[in-house]
Amino acid sequence: MLWLLPLPVLGLAGSMLVAHGLIPSLAESGDIKDPRILKLRPVFYGTAAISFVLVIVVLVVGISWIELVNGVYGRWWI
């Protein structure tokens, strides 16, 4: 289950980069002249929040499965 962890982490990082870095920078420098681009920031923040929740869920489920692995494999260090 922990192999799923990079997906929401990359989603979180990418969304925060776009919402907090790229959009304000492009709007301030005038590279994108349409002021409606700033209305996309809450969408990316929402995606980042959902990705953060998914990171927590994957970690909690992965940690809870440690007991299952311990039951199947009695010794961690063979």
Secondary structure as the mmCIF struct_conf table of DSSP 4:
data_model
#
loop_
_struct_conf.conf_type_id
_struct_conf.id
_struct_conf.beg_label_comp_id
_struct_conf.beg_label_asym_id
_struct_conf.beg_label_seq_id
_struct_conf.end_label_comp_id
_struct_conf.end_label_asym_id
_struct_conf.end_label_seq_id
HELX_RH_3T_P HELX_RH_3T_P1 LEU A 2 LEU A 4
TURN_TY1_P TURN_TY1_P1 LEU A 5 LEU A 5
HELX_RH_AL_P HELX_RH_AL_P1 PRO A 6 LEU A 17
HELX_RH_PI_P HELX_RH_PI_P1 VAL A 18 LEU A 22
HELX_RH_AL_P HELX_RH_AL_P2 ILE A 23 SER A 29
TURN_TY1_P TURN_TY1_P2 GLY A 30 GLY A 30
BEND BEND1 ASP A 31 ILE A 32
HELX_RH_3T_P HELX_RH_3T_P2 PRO A 35 LEU A 40
HELX_RH_AL_P HELX_RH_AL_P3 ARG A 41 SER A 64
TURN_TY1_P TURN_TY1_P3 TRP A 65 TRP A 65
HELX_RH_AL_P HELX_RH_AL_P4 ILE A 66 VAL A 72
BEND BEND2 GLY A 74 GLY A 74
BEND BEND3 TRP A 76 TRP A 76
#
